Amino acid sequence: MTFIWIALVIWLSTCSSLSHAISVTFSAPTECGYMNISWTGGYAPFAINFISIYGRQLVQSVPSSAYQDGKGFYQTQLPYSSGTQFLFLLQDASGFPAGGTSSLLSVGPNSGNQKCNTATVLPDFEFGTAAAVLQCQSFLFYDYNNGTMQPVTIMGILPGKQVFTLSPPTGSTMFNWVADLPSIQSTVLFTMVDAAGHKGGVTQLLTVEDTGNSSCLDSSFPSPNPIPPAQVATSLPSTSSMPSSTGSSTSSAVNARHLSGAALAGIIVACCLTGIAVITSAIFIPMRLRRKRARRREAPILDLAEDVPPQGHVITSFPHPISEYTSSSFVPDSLHNNSRHGSMTNLSMPCGMYPTYHPLSNASEMAEVHLDPFEPPDYDTVTMSPNGSSGGGSSTSRTRLYRVANQDCNPYNVADEKAAMSGRAERGPGE
């Protein structure tokens, strides 16, 4: 049952990520050229943060008119010289949505003799870091308190994958972070922003080095690779050809790579509903099977081969209810006076003919009754054989004594029966 709830949580998380993911395309960046960025999904308002390696952050807000019907379009002139390496982050109202972090890009040569200011602009503040990122070992940030309003927020950027944030304590001047990043194909760069919105510098691109220590790694971080922003082969329309009130007009290359917002929403909803149906079935089907098994266990089972007593120990049922009765009137005095014998047990209380039963005894003089285990005894005669004389068993064998007594509550009949029984015992069987 625990596994089912874990699967449900994972599925809901996946659905949430899908509903929050965005799909981005962009045109090739060139020196002083216009870069066009198109996307679907996300939550307004939007902003685009251009981050150059060993440089600074350049954040540009996207006007609300650039995002309509689940699709957005933004165009900007890049103030980068040829060869500059950078990436961009598409931010929305929720932060950094999956799919909004581009891979590392390189600015191409100037085309069309475009003019712009490519002079280096210093960041609002600077900070220092350790020289290398070692898997599951401490990585130091320091000197981030000069010209900042604390607390500061550290942004770790995995190009083409995702953004994560770290929060040093307020008033601190250095911060140690355990690098819980896998070394396999992992590169990262860092930048900062303070409480007043000042933007810090940007580190170089760092490669996570393997240390053989994986104790800090979590399979859920980094998250599975989203689809990073993709560069399209043909350029998107320039600003002059774009309608001012909508961002829905894009080139055929962009339209070929994207679904409409409604189609994307339909896919996400269908995915979530399918997952919920599967998980619901996984919960209720086992419950029904368990209930059926429980009902089968509770049902009585008739086993004809079970509890069948051995042939020599079968006590045959008689027509009268069983009740215990002891009487010296029907047993020779020698049997009553012998402590080795048990009491005679009457199986019927009313007056008349009834069988009697003697408990197990080891007496040599006791007689064994030969009865068909599946037929009641004859109410007139019983055939008996002595243990010792017949050779059928040891003199110390345990025996059962069955008798048929005629109890008609008449003392004369009782005396006659007693005499008849004594005579049969003296003559022996077959006489």
C-alpha positions as CSV (number, residue, x, y, z in Angstrom):
1,M,0.0,0.0,0.0
2,T,2.9,2.3,0.8
3,F,4.3,1.8,-2.7
4,I,1.0,2.8,-4.3
5,W,1.0,6.1,-2.4
6,I,4.6,6.8,-3.3
7,A,3.7,6.1,-7.0
8,L,0.8,8.5,-6.6
9,V,3.0,11.3,-5.2
10,I,5.5,10.8,-8.0
11,W,2.8,10.9,-10.7
12,L,1.3,14.0,-9.3
13,S,4.7,15.6,-9.1
14,T,5.3,14.7,-12.8
15,C,1.9,16.1,-13.8
16,S,2.7,19.3,-11.9
17,S,6.0,19.6,-13.6
18,L,4.4,19.0,-17.0
19,S,1.8,21.7,-16.4
20,H,4.5,24.1,-15.3
21,A,7.0,23.2,-18.1
22,I,7.4,25.6,-21.1
23,S,8.7,25.1,-24.6
24,V,11.2,27.7,-26.0
25,T,12.8,28.3,-29.4
26,F,15.1,31.2,-30.4
27,S,17.0,32.5,-33.3
28,A,20.8,32.3,-33.7
29,P,22.6,35.1,-31.6
30,T,24.9,37.4,-33.6
31,E,26.9,40.5,-32.6
32,C,24.5,43.4,-32.1
33,G,21.9,41.3,-33.9
34,Y,18.3,40.9,-32.9
35,M,17.5,37.7,-31.0
36,N,13.9,36.4,-31.2
37,I,12.6,34.2,-28.5
38,S,9.3,32.4,-28.7
39,W,7.6,30.1,-26.1
40,T,4.5,28.4,-25.1
41,G,3.3,27.8,-21.5
42,G,4.2,29.4,-18.3
43,Y,2.5,32.1,-16.2
44,A,2.8,35.9,-16.8
45,P,4.5,38.1,-16.1
46,F,7.7,37.0,-17.8
47,A,11.3,38.2,-17.8
48,I,14.4,37.0,-19.6
49,N,17.8,37.0,-17.9
50,F,20.8,37.0,-20.2
51,I,23.9,35.8,-18.3
52,S,27.4,36.1,-19.8
53,I,30.2,33.9,-18.6
54,Y,32.6,35.9,-16.4
55,G,30.4,38.8,-17.0
56,R,27.1,40.0,-15.6
57,Q,23.3,39.5,-15.6
58,L,21.1,41.4,-18.0
59,V,17.4,41.1,-17.0
60,Q,14.7,42.4,-19.4
61,S,11.0,42.4,-18.6
62,V,8.6,41.0,-21.2
63,P,5.6,43.3,-21.8
64,S,2.2,41.8,-21.2
65,S,1.2,42.3,-24.8
66,A,4.0,39.8,-25.8
67,Y,2.1,36.9,-24.3
68,Q,-1.4,35.9,-25.5
69,D,-3.3,32.6,-25.7
70,G,-0.6,30.6,-24.0
71,K,2.1,31.8,-26.5
72,G,4.8,34.4,-26.1
73,F,7.2,36.2,-28.4
74,Y,10.0,38.6,-27.5
75,Q,12.7,40.3,-29.5
76,T,15.8,42.1,-28.2
77,Q,19.2,43.4,-29.5
78,L,22.1,41.6,-27.8
79,P,24.9,44.0,-26.6
80,Y,27.5,41.2,-26.9
81,S,30.6,41.1,-29.1
82,S,31.3,38.2,-31.3
83,G,32.6,35.1,-29.4
84,T,30.9,36.0,-26.1
85,Q,29.5,32.9,-24.3
86,F,26.2,33.3,-22.6
87,L,22.9,31.6,-21.8
88,F,19.5,32.9,-21.0
89,L,16.8,32.1,-18.4
90,L,13.1,32.6,-19.1
91,Q,11.5,33.4,-15.8
92,D,7.8,33.5,-15.1
93,A,5.6,34.3,-12.1
94,S,6.5,31.0,-10.4
95,G,10.3,31.4,-10.8
96,F,12.3,29.3,-13.1
97,P,10.0,26.9,-15.0
98,A,11.4,23.7,-16.5
99,G,12.5,24.1,-20.1
100,G,13.3,27.7,-19.6
101,T,17.1,27.4,-19.2
102,S,19.1,27.5,-22.4
103,S,22.3,25.7,-23.2
104,L,25.6,27.6,-23.4
105,L,25.5,29.8,-26.5
106,S,28.2,31.6,-28.4
107,V,27.6,34.9,-30.2
108,G,28.2,34.8,-33.9
109,P,29.9,37.5,-36.1
110,N,28.1,40.7,-37.0
111,S,25.9,40.4,-40.0
112,G,24.3,43.4,-41.8
113,N,26.7,45.9,-40.2
114,Q,24.6,46.2,-37.0
115,K,25.7,48.8,-34.4
116,C,25.4,48.5,-30.6
117,N,27.5,49.3,-27.5
118,T,29.5,46.1,-26.7
119,A,31.6,47.7,-23.9
120,T,32.0,45.7,-20.8
121,V,29.6,46.6,-18.0
122,L,30.6,45.7,-14.5
123,P,28.2,43.8,-12.2
124,D,26.5,45.5,-9.2
125,F,28.7,43.5,-6.8
126,E,31.3,40.7,-6.9
127,F,32.0,37.6,-4.8
128,G,34.5,34.8,-4.7
129,T,34.2,31.0,-4.9
130,A,36.4,27.9,-4.6
131,A,38.3,27.0,-7.8
132,A,36.7,23.5,-8.3
133,V,33.4,21.8,-7.6
134,L,34.0,18.3,-6.1
135,Q,31.2,15.9,-5.9
136,C,29.7,15.6,-2.3
137,Q,32.4,17.9,-0.9
138,S,32.3,21.5,0.4
139,F,32.3,24.4,-2.0
140,L,33.0,27.8,-0.6
141,F,31.3,31.2,-1.4
142,Y,32.9,34.3,0.2
143,D,33.2,38.1,0.1
144,Y,29.6,38.7,-1.0
145,N,28.9,41.3,1.6
146,N,30.5,44.3,-0.1
147,G,27.9,46.6,-1.4
148,T,25.0,44.2,-0.9
149,M,21.8,44.2,1.1
150,Q,21.5,40.9,2.8
151,P,20.2,38.3,2.6
152,V,21.7,37.3,-0.7
153,T,20.5,34.5,-2.9
154,I,22.9,32.3,-4.8
155,M,21.7,31.0,-8.2
156,G,23.3,27.7,-9.4
157,I,22.7,27.2,-13.1
158,L,23.0,23.9,-14.9
159,P,23.1,24.9,-18.6
160,G,20.2,23.4,-20.6
161,K,18.8,21.8,-17.5
162,Q,17.6,23.8,-14.5
163,V,18.3,26.5,-11.9
164,F,18.6,25.9,-8.1
165,T,19.0,28.5,-5.4
166,L,21.0,28.6,-2.1
167,S,20.4,30.9,0.8
168,P,23.3,31.9,3.0
169,P,22.4,33.1,6.5
170,T,21.7,36.8,6.9
171,G,24.8,38.8,7.9
172,S,27.2,36.1,6.8
173,T,30.4,36.8,4.8
174,M,31.0,33.2,3.6
175,F,29.0,30.1,3.0
176,N,29.9,26.4,2.5
177,W,27.7,24.3,0.3
178,V,28.0,20.5,-0.1
179,A,28.1,20.0,-3.8
180,D,25.2,17.5,-4.2
181,L,25.7,17.3,-8.0
182,P,26.6,14.2,-9.9
183,S,29.9,14.3,-11.7
184,I,28.6,12.6,-14.9
185,Q,28.2,15.3,-17.5
186,S,27.6,18.1,-15.0
187,T,28.7,21.6,-15.5
188,V,27.5,24.6,-13.4
189,L,28.0,28.3,-13.0
190,F,27.0,30.6,-10.2
191,T,25.7,34.2,-9.8
192,M,24.0,36.1,-7.0
193,V,21.2,38.6,-6.3
194,D,20.7,40.5,-3.0
195,A,17.5,41.6,-1.2
196,A,17.5,45.0,-3.0
197,G,17.7,43.4,-6.5
198,H,21.3,44.1,-7.1
199,K,22.9,41.6,-9.4
200,G,26.2,40.0,-8.8
201,G,28.9,38.8,-11.1
202,V,29.0,35.5,-12.9
203,T,31.6,32.7,-12.4
204,Q,33.2,30.7,-15.2
205,L,31.6,27.4,-16.2
206,L,32.8,24.8,-13.7
207,T,32.9,21.0,-14.2
208,V,31.8,18.8,-11.3
209,E,34.7,16.5,-10.5
210,D,34.3,12.9,-9.4
211,T,35.5,12.1,-5.8
212,G,34.1,8.5,-5.5
213,N,31.8,9.8,-2.7
214,S,28.1,9.7,-3.7
215,S,26.6,9.8,-0.2
216,C,25.0,13.2,-0.7
217,L,23.4,12.5,-4.1
218,D,19.6,12.5,-4.5
219,S,18.0,10.8,-7.5
220,S,15.4,13.6,-7.6
221,F,18.1,16.3,-8.0
222,P,18.9,17.5,-10.6
223,S,15.5,16.7,-12.0
224,P,15.2,14.7,-15.2
225,N,16.4,16.8,-18.2
226,P,13.6,19.0,-19.5
227,I,13.6,20.0,-23.2
228,P,16.0,23.0,-23.2
229,P,15.4,26.0,-25.5
230,A,16.1,25.1,-29.1
231,Q,17.7,27.2,-31.7
232,V,15.8,27.4,-35.0
233,A,17.4,27.4,-38.4
234,T,15.6,30.4,-39.8
235,S,15.3,33.8,-38.2
236,L,12.1,34.9,-36.7
237,P,10.3,38.1,-37.9
238,S,11.8,41.4,-36.9
239,T,10.1,43.9,-34.7
240,S,9.0,46.0,-37.7
241,S,7.0,43.1,-39.2
242,M,5.4,42.0,-35.9
243,P,1.9,43.2,-35.0
244,S,2.2,45.4,-31.9
245,S,-0.7,43.9,-30.1
246,T,0.1,40.2,-30.4
247,G,2.9,37.8,-30.4
248,S,1.1,35.0,-32.2
249,S,2.8,35.6,-35.6
250,T,5.9,33.5,-36.0
251,S,7.8,31.9,-38.8
252,S,6.9,28.4,-40.2
253,A,10.0,27.0,-38.4
254,V,8.6,28.0,-35.0
255,N,5.1,26.8,-35.8
256,A,6.5,23.4,-36.9
257,R,8.2,23.0,-33.5
258,H,5.3,23.9,-31.2
259,L,1.8,22.8,-30.3
260,S,-0.9,25.4,-29.6
261,G,-1.5,26.2,-26.0
262,A,-4.9,24.4,-26.1
263,A,-3.3,21.3,-27.5
264,L,-0.5,21.3,-25.0
265,A,-3.0,21.8,-22.1
266,G,-5.1,18.9,-23.5
267,I,-2.0,16.6,-23.6
268,I,-1.2,17.5,-20.0
269,V,-4.7,16.9,-18.8
270,A,-5.0,13.6,-20.6
271,C,-1.6,12.5,-19.1
272,C,-2.7,13.4,-15.6
273,L,-6.2,11.7,-16.0
274,T,-4.5,8.6,-17.3
275,G,-2.1,8.4,-14.4
276,I,-4.9,8.9,-11.9
277,A,-7.0,6.2,-13.5
278,V,-4.0,3.8,-13.4
279,I,-3.2,4.5,-9.8
280,T,-6.9,4.3,-8.8
281,S,-7.0,0.8,-10.4
282,A,-3.8,-0.2,-8.6
283,I,-5.4,0.8,-5.3
284,F,-8.9,-0.7,-5.6
285,I,-8.3,-3.9,-7.6
286,P,-5.9,-5.4,-4.9
287,M,-8.4,-4.3,-2.2
288,R,-11.2,-6.3,-4.0
289,L,-9.0,-9.3,-4.4
290,R,-8.1,-9.2,-0.7
291,R,-11.8,-9.1,0.3
292,K,-12.6,-12.1,-1.9
293,R,-9.7,-14.1,-0.4
294,A,-10.9,-13.2,3.1
295,R,-14.4,-14.4,2.3
296,R,-13.0,-17.7,1.0
297,R,-11.1,-18.2,4.2
298,E,-14.2,-17.6,6.3
299,A,-16.3,-20.1,4.4
300,P,-16.5,-23.6,6.0
301,I,-14.5,-26.3,4.3
302,L,-15.7,-29.9,4.3
303,D,-12.7,-32.3,4.3
304,L,-14.0,-35.9,4.0
305,A,-10.5,-37.2,4.6
306,E,-9.9,-35.2,7.8
307,D,-10.5,-36.4,11.4
308,V,-11.4,-40.0,10.5
309,P,-10.5,-42.0,13.6
310,P,-8.6,-45.3,13.3
311,Q,-10.7,-48.4,12.9
312,G,-10.1,-49.7,16.4
313,H,-11.1,-46.5,18.1
314,V,-14.5,-45.8,16.5
315,I,-17.4,-45.2,18.9
316,T,-20.6,-45.9,17.0
317,S,-23.5,-43.5,17.4
318,F,-26.6,-44.9,18.9
319,P,-30.3,-43.9,18.5
320,H,-30.4,-42.4,22.0
321,P,-28.7,-39.3,23.3
322,I,-25.5,-40.0,25.2
323,S,-25.6,-39.6,29.0
324,E,-23.5,-41.1,31.7
325,Y,-25.0,-43.7,34.0
326,T,-23.4,-46.0,36.5
327,S,-25.2,-48.9,38.1
328,S,-23.9,-51.9,40.0
329,S,-27.1,-53.8,39.1
330,F,-25.8,-54.6,35.6
331,V,-22.1,-55.5,36.4
332,P,-20.7,-58.4,38.3
333,D,-19.4,-57.6,41.7
334,S,-15.9,-58.6,40.7
335,L,-15.8,-55.8,38.2
336,H,-17.1,-53.2,40.7
337,N,-14.7,-54.2,43.4
338,N,-11.7,-54.0,41.1
339,S,-10.2,-50.6,41.1
340,R,-8.5,-51.1,37.8
341,H,-11.8,-50.9,35.9
342,G,-13.7,-47.8,35.2
343,S,-17.4,-47.3,35.7
344,M,-20.1,-48.6,33.4
345,T,-21.5,-45.9,31.3
346,N,-25.1,-45.9,30.2
347,L,-25.8,-44.3,26.9
348,S,-29.6,-44.0,27.5
349,M,-31.5,-42.8,30.5
350,P,-35.1,-44.1,29.8
351,C,-36.2,-47.6,31.0
352,G,-36.0,-50.3,28.3
353,M,-33.2,-51.8,26.2
354,Y,-30.1,-49.7,25.9
355,P,-26.3,-50.2,25.3
356,T,-23.7,-49.6,28.0
357,Y,-20.0,-48.8,27.6
358,H,-17.1,-49.5,29.9
359,P,-14.1,-47.0,29.7
360,L,-10.7,-48.1,28.7
361,S,-9.1,-50.6,31.1
362,N,-6.0,-52.7,31.3
363,A,-7.6,-55.6,33.1
364,S,-6.8,-59.1,31.8
365,E,-10.2,-60.4,32.6
366,M,-12.0,-57.7,30.7
367,A,-13.7,-58.8,27.5
368,E,-13.4,-57.0,24.2
369,V,-16.6,-56.3,22.2
370,H,-16.4,-56.9,18.5
371,L,-18.7,-54.3,16.9
372,D,-19.1,-53.1,13.4
373,P,-17.9,-49.5,13.7
374,F,-20.5,-48.3,11.2
375,E,-23.5,-50.2,12.6
376,P,-25.1,-49.9,16.0
377,P,-24.9,-53.0,18.2
378,D,-27.6,-55.7,18.3
379,Y,-29.9,-54.8,21.1
380,D,-30.4,-58.5,22.0
381,T,-26.9,-60.1,21.8
382,V,-23.3,-59.0,21.9
383,T,-20.4,-61.4,21.1
384,M,-17.4,-61.0,23.4
385,S,-14.1,-62.8,23.5
386,P,-11.7,-62.7,26.5
387,N,-8.4,-61.0,26.0
388,G,-6.3,-63.7,27.4
389,S,-7.9,-66.8,25.9
390,S,-8.4,-65.6,22.4
391,G,-4.7,-64.7,21.8
392,G,-5.8,-61.5,20.2
393,G,-3.8,-59.3,22.5
394,S,-1.7,-58.9,25.6
395,S,-3.1,-59.5,29.1
396,T,-2.4,-55.8,29.8
397,S,-4.1,-54.5,26.7
398,R,-6.6,-51.7,27.1
399,T,-10.2,-52.8,26.2
400,R,-13.7,-51.4,25.8
401,L,-16.7,-53.3,27.2
402,Y,-20.0,-52.8,25.5
403,R,-23.2,-54.3,26.9
404,V,-26.8,-54.3,26.1
405,A,-28.9,-53.7,29.1
406,N,-32.6,-54.1,29.4
407,Q,-33.8,-51.5,31.8
408,D,-37.5,-51.8,32.3
409,C,-37.4,-50.5,35.9
410,N,-38.4,-54.0,37.1
411,P,-36.1,-55.5,39.8
412,Y,-36.9,-59.1,38.8
413,N,-35.8,-58.4,35.2
414,V,-32.7,-56.8,36.4
415,A,-31.7,-59.8,38.5
416,D,-32.4,-62.1,35.5
417,E,-30.2,-60.0,33.3
418,K,-27.4,-60.1,35.9
419,A,-27.5,-63.9,36.1
420,A,-27.5,-64.3,32.4
421,M,-24.5,-62.1,32.0
422,S,-22.6,-64.0,34.7
423,G,-23.4,-67.3,32.9
424,R,-22.1,-66.1,29.6
425,A,-18.9,-64.9,31.1
426,E,-18.2,-68.4,32.7
427,R,-19.0,-70.4,29.5
428,G,-16.8,-68.2,27.3
429,P,-17.4,-67.4,23.6
430,G,-19.0,-69.8,21.2
431,E,-20.7,-72.0,23.9
